[in-house]
Structures are given as structure tokens and as C-alpha cells.
Amino acid sequence: MNERAALMRAICDNPDDDTPRLVFADWLQEHSEDHRAEFIRVQVEAARLPTDDARRKKLDRRASALQTQFGETWLRELPVPDKENVHWVKAPDWLDGKTFDRGFAGLLRVQSTGTLAKYAAKLFTATPVRRLMIWYMKKADKLTKIPHLRHLHTFRARVVARQAADDILECPHFDSIPDIRLSLSALPEPYRDRLLKRFGDRLRHQP
């Protein structure tokens, strides 16, 4: 593993900690990626301030200018191992949140659980994914083998089969996800009741 990949791995393994992000920003500046380094520092600093703070507004304006100029380039640097079924998305989309969070892209949409499981190692070490959408979940037992799911802020599934619901109920990584959004319309009432009992207020029905 090269130095850049090792620094990114530290960020992805500790997404709530700003220190690895700022260490990476220093490394980027040392390697002549000044705008990327500045963007990370500006977004990290802004996130620490109240939303009505004048300093934050100034930082947000600078971050917006940098994102407008370089954001598409930074998104294109992320791996897309299956162009039809893997998408790094920009807000607004099926997922809420901003395109970049504290300097890094964090919105990922995949077509199926199988697609995610196949490419998880590559996707979850490329950037700290915080919001994930799986479009169709027939089965979800492979999710237990993706420990980075525990770092998610939002998990959303558009279509959930009964077997997938059973698998979600058994997956320990969902214990730490604060925002779980599932389309419950196609599930029988006993399944909905079990999911609500398991996840409580963290679960929302979202078609």
C-alpha cells in the first residue's frame, strides 16, 4: 500500500475524526495539490462552527467556489468498477446530504447488494462513504462482511424483498446507523413490525 492509500485508509476507518483528514491535507499540499488540500481544511473548519457564524459563511463560500471549479474532477478520480451499477452521486439525489462532507465525497448509490459486496473493498477505501443507497435488495446476508457499513450516517434501500429484510434484521452493522430508510410498502405487516421493533425511531419508511 502506497502512502496516499494508507492515509485514505485511515480516513475511511475513522470518518468521524478530523485529524486523518487534516494529515491528508498536509500530504496533498506537500505533493502540489494545493486546492484539494485547501478544500479539505476549509470544509473541516466550517463544520466545527455554528451555521450562523459569519466565519462559517465565509468558509462555505470559499468551499463552494473550490467545489465549482474542481469538484467534478475530484469525483471522477473515484473508482467506478461497474458504470451501470455504481454511482458516486451529487446532491440532490435519492440521498440527502452534500456532495462533499468535510472535504470528501460521501454519497454512493449501487444497484444491488451483490454489486456492493463485489466491490466493497474498493469503494469503501476510496472515500469515507457516509450515505449509501442500494436500489434493489433481494438478499442482504453479504452485508455482514462489510464492516464499513457501521460508519454510515444514512442507509437507504429502494426495494426490499422479504429475505433482505430478514438479513437486515440480523446484520450487526446496522446497530450504529442513525438514519435507516427502507421502502416498507411491499413487505407484509409482520416484517414491518419486526423492523420497527429492531430499529425504532432510526427507521423511516421512504418509498
N, C-alpha and C positions, 0 to 999 in steps of 0.2 A: 504494500500500500504506500503510495507516494504521500508527501507532506500535505498537499492540498486535500486529498481524500481523507487523510487522518483527521484533519481539522474539521472537515464537514461531518465526519462520523461523530465527532464529539458534540457538535451542534445538534445533530439528529437524535443522539442518545440522551441529551439534556436540553430539550427545547424550551423549558421554562427559565433557563439560566442565561442571562445576557453575556456572561463572561466569555464563553466559547465564541459567541458571535463577534464580540469586540476583538478577541485574539485573531480571528479570521480576517477582520477588517484591517488590522495591523499588517498581517501577512500579505493581503491584497495590495496595500499601499507600497509595501516593500517590493512588490512584483509589478509595479506600474499599472495597477488597476485602481486608480485614484477615485474615479467616480463611483465605482461599486463600493469601495471602502467608505466613502462619504455617505452614500445612501444607507448603508447598514447603521453607521453611527447616528445619523440624523433620525432614522426611524426608531432606534432603540431609545435615544434620549427623549424623543417626543412621547413615546409610550409610557414614560415614567412621570409625565406631567399631567395635571388635570386638563380636561378638554377645553376649559375656558381660559387657560393660561395663555397670555399673549406670546410667551416664548414658544409654546407648542404650536400655535397657529403659524408662527414664522417658520418653524421646523417643518411643519406639514406642507407649507407652500414650497419649501426647498425640495422636500422628498417628492412631491408631485411633479416638479419640474424635471428632476432626475429620472423619475419613472417614465414620464412622457418621452424623454429623449432616449433612454436606454432600456426601458422595461421589456420591450419586445425581444431585444437581443438576449437579455438575461433569461427570459422564458424559453427561447429557442435553444439555449445551452443545456436544458434539462433533457434527460433521456426519454425517448418515446419509442419503446420497443415494439409497439403494435399501434400503428397510426389510426386504425379504425376503432380500436377499443380502449385506448389510453389517452387521456386528455388532461393537460395542465390548463386549468381554466382561469378566466379573468372574471372578476365580479362586474356586474351582477350576473349570476348564473343560477343553476339549480341549488347551488350552495351559497349561503350568506358569507359575509366577511370580505376582507380586502384581498386584492390580488397578491400583495406582498405584506407580510406581517413581520415587523422588526427586522426588515432587510431581506427576507427570503420568501419565495413563492410557497404557498401553503395549501392550495386548493387542487385536489386531484379527483377526477371522475374516471371510473372504469366501467366496462360493460357488464362484467360478471365476476363472481367470486373466484372462478377459475383463473381468469385473467389476472386478477390481483395476486393470487397465490403464486402464479407462474413468475411474475416479475417483481414481487415484493422487495426482494433484496436490493435490486437496482433502484427501485422507485423511492424506497424509504431511507436510503442512504445518500440520495442526491439532494434532498432538501427536507427541512423539518415539516412534514405534512401535518396540518392541524385540522383540516376539514376534508372528509372523504365521502364520496358518493359512489355506491355500487348500483348500477341501473337495474340489474336483474339478479336475484338470489334464489337459485333453485336449491342449492345446498350451501352450508356455511361452515362445515366442520374444519376446513383448512384454515379458517381464521385463527384458530388456537395456535397455529405455528407462526403467526406474525406478531411478535411481541411489541412492535412499534405502534400497534393499534392502541395501546394503553396511553399513548401520548396525544391522542386525538382530542380536539375540543368538540367537534361535531361529526357524527356518523349518520349518513342518510342512505336509505335503500328505497328505490322507487317501486319495485315489485318484489314481494316476499312470499315464497312458497312455504307450505307447512313444514317441510323438512328444514328449511333455512331458519324458520322461527325456533324450532327445537334446538338447532345448533347454536343460535344466538343466545338462547337461554343458558346454555352450558359453557359459553366462552368466557373465561375469567377476565379477558382484556376489557370487556365492557363495564367492569366494575368501576373503572376510573374515568369513563367518558361522560362528561356532564350534560351533553346535548345529543340525544338519540332520536332520530326522526325516521319513522317507518310508515309505509302505506299499509294500514291495517284493514282496509275495506275488503280485501279478498280472503281474509282469514276468518275462520269460524270463531264464534264468541269465546269458547274455552281458550283458544290460543291468545286472543286479545287480553283476556283476563289474566292469563299467566304472565304475559309480557308486562302488563301494567303492575302486577304484583311484584315482579322481579325488579323493575326499573323505576317505578313510582313516578315522581314529578320530572325525572330526567327524560321520560319518553313522551314524544308527541306524535300524534297522527298527522302525517303530511302526505297528501296524495301525490 
